Amino acid sequence: MAEPRTDYTDDLRLAHLLADDADSLTTSRFKALDLHVVSKPDLTPVTDADRGVEEAIRRTLSRVRSRDAVTGEEMGTTGSSNRRWIVDPIDGTKNFVRGVPVWATLIALAVDDEVVCSVVSAPQLQRRWWAHAGGGAWTGKSLMKASQIHVSDVRRLEDASFSYSSLSGWEERDRLDEVLALMRRVWRTRAYGDFWSYMLVAEGAVEIAAEPELGLYDMAALDVIVREAGGRFSSLDGSPGPWGGNAVATNGHLHEAALAYLGSLPDSDDDDPDWPRTGPGSVSPLRGR
C-alpha cells in the first residue's frame, strides 16, 4: 500500500503570505526615482528592491520555519535541512529596472531535492501562479480567486508555440543553429522571457520554453507549477527538475522532440515523426556535432 502523500497546504499558504509582503515592497520601488541599482560580478543588475525582498522573506522564515534552509539569489544558502526554501526576489530585474512590468517574485519549497510547492507572483500583471505536490496548478489574484490550469494537448511541433528569453545565450554555447532550426520548425515563436514563458506553458498558451543557463532560484518555483499542470520540466540533458543549470519545459507531448533540438539526447530513430529535420531527407541538425 502506497504511503499517503505529505500535505503541503500550510507551506503553500505561507508562500502566499511571503509573496504578499514581497509584492508590497516591489510595487513601492517599481519606477521609483531613487531606485538604487548596482552590477553584480556577473554584470547582471541588482536593486535595493531585490535585496529588500530577500531580507524580508528570510526574516519571516527565520521566525516561522526556523529549522528550514534557505537559498536565495542575493544571499546564497543558509541552514542545513532536507527542507529548503528557494527564492528569487525579482525574476526579471532588467525589466524591473527599465520600467517593463513583466517581473515576478519566485518562492519555492524543496523537500529531499523535490520541489513540492511554489508561488510565482507578478503584481504588475495582477497575476499569480502556484502549485503544490498533488494539488494541481492554479492561477489568479489570490487563493480565493483562482482557476486551475493545464498544459495544452498540442502534439506536433508544426502546431507548437516556442518561447525563449534571448538568442545570445544559445550563441555563446554554440547552440544557436539548433535553436534556429527549432524556431523554423514550430508554428510560432515569441520571446516572452523569464518566468512568463514557463507560466504560459503551464497555462497551455505555449508548448515549449527553454533557456541555456539558469540558477536554481530561477527555476525551482517554475518546475512544480509546470509539472502539476501536466507538463514536463527538465535540464537540457533530460534530467528532471531544476537542478542542472538550464531548462526546457513543455506540455509533455513535445518534450523529447524539443530535447532532440536543444538537448543532449542520443540520435532518434529515423521513423520518429518529430525528430528534427530541416527538409525532406535531411539529417538532424544535431548529428555530426
C-alpha positions in Angstrom: 0.0 0.0 0.0 1.4 3.4 -1.0 2.3 5.8 1.7 0.0 8.8 2.0 1.3 12.0 0.3 2.5 14.7 2.6 0.2 17.7 2.7 2.0 21.0 1.8 -1.1 23.2 2.1 0.2 25.1 5.1 3.6 25.7 3.3 1.7 27.0 0.2 -0.3 29.4 2.3 2.9 30.6 3.9 4.4 31.1 0.4 1.4 33.3 -0.5 1.9 35.4 2.6 5.6 35.8 1.8 4.5 36.8 -1.7 2.1 39.4 -0.3 5.0 41.1 1.6 7.2 40.9 -1.5 4.6 42.5 -3.7 4.1 45.4 -1.3 7.9 46.1 -1.4 8.5 45.6 -5.1 5.5 47.6 -6.2 6.5 50.5 -4.0 10.0 50.5 -5.6 8.9 49.9 -9.2 9.8 53.1 -11.2 10.9 54.8 -8.0 13.2 57.8 -8.8 15.6 56.8 -6.1 15.9 53.1 -7.0 19.4 52.0 -6.3 20.9 49.8 -9.0 24.4 48.2 -9.0 26.1 45.5 -11.1 27.0 42.1 -9.6 30.3 40.4 -10.5 28.5 38.7 -13.4 27.4 42.1 -14.7 23.7 41.5 -14.0 21.9 44.2 -12.2 20.6 44.1 -8.6 18.4 46.7 -6.9 17.6 47.7 -3.4 14.3 46.0 -4.0 15.9 42.7 -4.8 17.9 42.8 -1.5 14.9 44.1 0.5 12.6 41.4 -0.6 15.0 38.6 0.1 15.8 40.0 3.5 12.1 40.3 4.4 11.4 36.7 3.3 14.4 35.4 5.3 13.3 37.3 8.4 9.8 35.7 8.2 11.1 32.2 7.5 13.6 32.5 10.5 10.5 33.1 12.7 8.0 30.6 11.4 10.2 27.9 9.7 13.4 28.3 11.7 14.6 24.8 11.0 14.4 25.1 7.2 17.3 26.1 5.0 17.0 29.0 2.6 18.7 29.5 -0.8 18.3 33.0 -2.3 19.8 34.7 -5.4 21.3 37.6 -3.4 22.4 35.9 -0.2 23.2 32.3 -1.1 22.3 29.4 1.2 21.9 29.4 4.9 21.0 26.5 7.1 21.1 22.8 6.5 17.9 20.8 6.3 16.0 18.4 3.9 13.5 21.3 3.7 14.8 24.2 1.7 13.1 27.4 0.6 14.4 28.7 -2.7 13.8 32.4 -3.5 14.3 34.7 -6.4 13.3 38.1 -5.1 12.8 39.7 -8.5 12.9 37.4 -11.6 13.3 39.9 -14.5 15.4 42.5 -12.7 16.4 44.1 -16.1 12.7 44.6 -16.9 12.1 46.0 -13.4 15.0 48.5 -13.8 13.7 49.7 -17.2 10.1 50.0 -16.2 8.8 46.9 -18.0 6.1 45.4 -15.9 7.0 41.7 -16.6 8.8 40.6 -13.5 7.9 38.3 -10.5 8.9 37.1 -7.1 9.6 33.3 -7.1 9.2 31.3 -3.9 9.6 27.6 -3.7 10.0 24.8 -1.2 12.0 21.7 -1.9 11.9 18.7 0.3 14.6 16.0 -0.2 15.5 17.7 -3.5 12.0 17.6 -4.9 10.2 20.9 -5.3 6.9 20.4 -3.6 5.2 23.8 -3.6 5.7 27.3 -5.1 4.2 30.7 -5.8 5.1 32.9 -8.7 3.8 36.4 -8.1 3.8 39.1 -10.8 2.0 42.1 -9.2 2.2 44.4 -12.2 0.5 41.7 -14.3 -2.0 41.3 -11.4 -1.4 37.5 -11.6 -0.1 34.7 -9.5 0.6 31.1 -10.3 1.1 28.4 -7.7 1.1 24.7 -7.1 1.8 22.0 -4.5 2.5 18.4 -4.9 -0.7 16.5 -5.8 -2.8 19.6 -5.7 -2.7 20.8 -9.3 -1.6 24.1 -10.7 -3.6 27.3 -10.3 -3.6 31.0 -11.3 -5.5 34.1 -10.2 -5.1 37.0 -7.9 -5.3 35.0 -4.7 -6.1 31.6 -3.2 -9.7 32.6 -3.1 -9.9 33.9 -6.7 -8.2 31.1 -8.7 -8.7 28.8 -11.6 -6.9 25.6 -12.3 -4.6 25.5 -15.3 -3.4 22.7 -17.6 -0.9 22.4 -20.4 -2.0 22.1 -24.0 -2.7 18.9 -25.9 -0.6 20.0 -28.9 1.3 17.0 -30.3 3.1 18.3 -33.4 6.0 20.8 -33.5 4.4 22.4 -36.5 1.4 23.4 -34.3 3.5 24.5 -31.3 4.5 27.8 -29.8 8.1 28.2 -28.5 9.1 31.0 -26.1 12.6 32.0 -25.1 14.4 34.8 -23.3 17.2 35.7 -25.8 19.3 34.1 -28.5 22.7 35.4 -27.2 23.0 32.7 -24.6 22.5 30.0 -27.1 25.0 31.6 -29.4 27.6 31.7 -26.6 27.2 28.0 -26.1 27.4 27.2 -29.8 23.8 26.1 -30.0 22.3 28.9 -32.0 21.9 26.8 -35.2 19.9 24.2 -33.3 17.6 26.8 -31.7 17.0 28.5 -35.0 16.2 25.1 -36.6 13.6 24.5 -33.9 12.2 28.0 -34.4 11.8 27.3 -38.1 10.0 24.1 -37.4 7.4 25.3 -34.9 4.3 27.3 -35.7 5.1 30.4 -33.7 8.0 31.9 -31.6 7.9 34.7 -29.1 10.4 36.0 -26.6 8.0 36.3 -23.6 11.1 35.6 -21.4 11.9 34.8 -17.8 9.2 33.2 -15.6 6.4 34.2 -18.0 7.5 31.7 -20.7 7.1 28.8 -18.3 3.8 30.0 -16.8 2.4 30.2 -20.3 3.5 26.6 -20.9 1.6 25.7 -17.7 -1.5 27.6 -18.9 -1.5 25.9 -22.2 -0.8 29.1 -24.2 2.8 28.0 -25.1 4.1 24.5 -25.7 7.9 24.9 -25.3 10.1 27.2 -23.2 13.8 26.8 -22.8 17.0 28.6 -21.6 20.6 27.5 -21.8 21.8 28.9 -18.4 19.8 29.5 -15.2 20.3 29.4 -11.5 18.3 27.1 -9.2 16.4 30.2 -7.9 15.3 31.0 -11.4 13.8 27.5 -12.0 12.6 25.9 -8.7 9.3 27.7 -8.5 8.5 27.1 -12.2 9.2 23.4 -12.0 6.4 22.2 -9.8 3.8 24.5 -11.5 4.6 23.1 -14.9 4.6 19.5 -13.6 1.3 19.9 -11.7 -0.2 21.5 -14.8 0.6 18.2 -16.6 3.8 19.2 -18.3 7.5 18.3 -18.0 10.4 20.3 -16.7 14.0 19.1 -17.1 17.5 20.1 -17.9 18.6 20.1 -21.5 20.2 16.7 -20.9 16.7 15.4 -20.0 17.4 15.2 -16.2 14.1 16.0 -14.4 13.8 19.0 -12.1 15.6 22.4 -11.8 19.0 21.1 -10.7 21.1 21.2 -13.9 21.8 24.8 -14.6 19.5 25.1 -17.7 15.9 24.3 -18.5 13.4 23.1 -21.0 9.7 22.9 -20.2 7.0 21.5 -22.4 3.4 20.2 -22.4 4.9 16.7 -22.1 3.9 15.5 -25.6 6.7 17.5 -27.2 9.5 17.1 -24.7 11.6 14.6 -26.5 11.2 16.5 -29.7 12.3 19.7 -28.1 15.3 17.9 -26.5 16.3 16.5 -29.8 17.0 20.0 -31.0 18.2 21.6 -27.8 19.4 18.9 -25.6 21.9 16.0 -25.4 19.8 13.0 -26.3 21.1 10.1 -28.5 20.1 10.1 -32.1 16.5 9.3 -32.7 15.1 6.6 -35.0 14.6 7.9 -38.5 10.9 6.9 -38.3 10.2 9.3 -35.5 7.9 12.0 -37.0 9.0 14.6 -34.5 12.7 14.0 -34.9 14.1 17.4 -36.2 14.7 17.7 -39.9 15.4 20.8 -42.0 13.9 19.4 -45.1 12.9 16.2 -46.9 15.6 13.5 -46.5 17.9 15.8 -44.4 19.6 14.7 -41.2 19.1 16.0 -37.8 20.8 19.4 -37.1 22.5 17.7 -34.0 24.0 14.8 -35.9 27.8 15.0 -36.5 28.2 17.8 -34.0 
